[in-house]
Amino acid sequence: MKITVVIILAVGSHPDDIELGCGGLILQAVRNGHDVYMYTLTRGEASGEPYSRINEEAQSARVIGARKLLIDSFQDTHLAVNSDLINHIERVIEMTQADLVLTHSLSDTHHDHRAAAAATVEAGRFAHNILSYEIPLSRDFKPQVFHDISDVIEKKISLISLFQSQKDKVYLTSTAIMGLSAYRALQSRMNSTKENKEIESVNHVEAFEVMKISLDNSMKLANTTTIERDHEPVSNPLTDDIQEILPSLEIVDSTPDQTRIFKQY
């Protein structure tokens, strides 16, 4: 079967950021045969024991079906837009050959999130498509792209529930997540037809800001490739020598039958 495969790289500052911001989109992407890589910049040590947090992230990546989870070792709450952060993100974009990069919003309330967003923009100067996501605490977010996640909203809630070390955070509750996605569905008007008739199918939406979008002459995302694919993904473009370039990176196999023993941090 020939499909157009999109390689997606989701960048998050902390364990759980990716799931909160674009968990629905990447769940659907994997289900539809696309390749998802997850890159977390810190181990979240400012809000919990890092060993627990990266294990929660690894569980989530396996549920999602991500090709790889990449966990870096930048210091939590101390991310800064500098050459070190930019070069790390740029290297991961190059190594994954990402067609679409998802990252934080430039106007996010969290300093680490804003730094990650700005660094991704610079690191992705040769990337064709970059979108930024929101989390329930985001402010001044300007939604420009709306993606229907109605059929996976319960799975997204289940993903978030894996992060038990953060269970006391109000913004991680199902009410906050479902409330935001329901509000974005209303804003998007995707639950209306061209004849302005209300339909019931689009009840939950993830919203994104556009940092950069490139369309080819067939109105598809530029730089994607149509390939022969059955149910199994193609060979992994991410080579092991990335650890020689970025030795701080923890590469976690996200296949369900793969066990991983983490060293204590």
Phi, psi and omega in degrees: 000133179266126174225156174271111185269130174254125175269118185250130173247117177257124182252131177225149179286324186225157171304131180096345180298314182298315182297318179296318187276320186217027181301322180294315180299314185285331172299313179294321182300313179296317180301327183268009173096008180270165183257129181240130172242142180241130182233112180253126190280327180236172179259009174067030187291343179285344182234024179157174180287122188299327178300317178294318185292320180286333174290322175297318179296321178295319176300316180298315181300323179290320177296317179297322185092025179299147178294318178210147168249124181248121183242117181267183187232032172294152184284128179300138182071006181236020178295138180222147179282092180222176185297328181296308180295315180299315182295322178297312180295318180299319180296319180292321176301315180295315185289327178276345183059042188297134172273327181226126178250131177246132182211185180290170176273144177296339183254017181297155182284338184269130181304314180302320181294316179296320179296317179297319180296311181296320179293324179294321178301314180288319180294331183262028182298337177258358176286148183275331187218124178225127175238151176246143183252170178241162170237168184304336180270357183297143174235158178058025178282134182246092184294129181234335177236132181241130183235122183290120177239022185304323185280353180233011184298322179293324178292324177295317177300319179296322177300312182298327182292346177291339184271069184294334179293344182246017189297341180274355180284124185299323184287353177266001181287154180297329179298316180295317183291313181289327178296316179296314183292327177290320177297317179293327176297318177296316179299321187291335186060022176290346178269021175232148176272175177297337179271011180063027175268134181287137174236161188257356192283332184256098183245343182220132187222141166261137182249152182220150169263148180268120169265324179193131176224133178236126179247140176274185186286355174259010177069026174254163176304132181292150172080008175273161187234134173273122184225165172280126179211134172269227180273338183270142178291160179288174182302148187286121179285349182273112184267157183294339184288359173297332179287338174287328181278318179238079187296343181281352187280133174260118179259119186248123175293130183254012177287142187300332184267006182263125175262150184222128176255116181275143170283155182283132178256000000 
